[in-house]
Amino acid sequence: MHRGRRVRSPTTSNDPAFPRTPTIWRRKLQAVLATLPRLRLTWADNSTNEENFVVERKIGQAGTYQHLVTLPPNTTTHVDMSVEEGVTYCYRVRAVNAASSSGYTNEGCALPKTPTP
């Protein structure tokens, strides 16, 4: 028992040994067509203490999210080169660190199509 000292939870401490929960802009994810077969994802990094960003993807609106890639801190874009024309892909991103993870971004969906000349 700690007498006379307040013990803080890891998510609220200013002690670097207990990093705060990372944050991410929840409404900033965009999925846009790059050049087939690619979709470019962009998001805003609102965190100063993330260790990684986790990108998840599902196929179609009713699909189940699966881990796609783990990216290093301060990353704000990813190009998914494993997409197929005519299939809708939806994505979400969250920041993670040793203490916790942020909430997910908004869902960003795109349907890759060959551009018409």
Secondary structure as UniProt FT lines:
FT   TURN            10..12
FT   TURN            16..17
FT   TURN            26..27
FT   STRAND          30..33
FT   STRAND          39..42
FT   STRAND          52..59
FT   TURN            61..62
FT   STRAND          66..71
FT   TURN            73..74
FT   STRAND          77..80
FT   TURN            85..86
FT   STRAND          89..96
FT   STRAND          108..110
//
